[in-house]
Amino acid sequence: MPKIKTNRGAAKRFKKTGAGHYKHKQSHLRHLLSSKTSKRKRQLGPHPVLKHADEKMIRELIPYK
């Protein structure tokens, strides 16, 4: 049985936590930051955990992580 290839785009965007969930970075924090409020930028900072419904899809894209 051949190995499954890891989707490299997904591997760069999602990291597995110790509990087995996946964390990801939020969008809208790259440019045009002067027009966004400090509160909005601060709340975009932490890496949220992926929703449970989306975890199955990510597990298939990153099988060995």
Secondary structure, DSSP 8 states (H G I E B T S, - for coil): -------HHHHHHEEE-TTS-EEE--SS-SS-GGGS-HHHHHHHSS--B--HHHHHHHHHHSTT-
